[in-house]
Amino acid sequence: MPNNTPRPNDSANYSERVKKTISNMEAAEEAMKSAEGKELASIKEKNARRENSLSDLSNEKDKKRN
């Protein structure tokens, strides 16, 4: 059975993670133009999770500042 324990976030990679997440969201927005049905719903769900991730990353960065 694979080990699925989360790895600690490396704050040095913060900006890289944000850029990658935004890039993925933009690519998904483009893909939504030609998607339909289950594929469209899946893309929308993934982008919602990405938005949550960006919010969490922002909160994480704010906590480290204080």
Residue pairs with C-beta under 8 A, 6 or more apart in sequence:
9 17
9 60
11 60
11 61
11 64
14 57
14 60
14 61
17 57
18 54
18 57
21 50
21 53
21 54
21 57
22 54
24 50
25 47
25 50
25 51
28 43
28 46
28 47
28 50
29 47
31 43
32 40
32 43
32 44
35 43
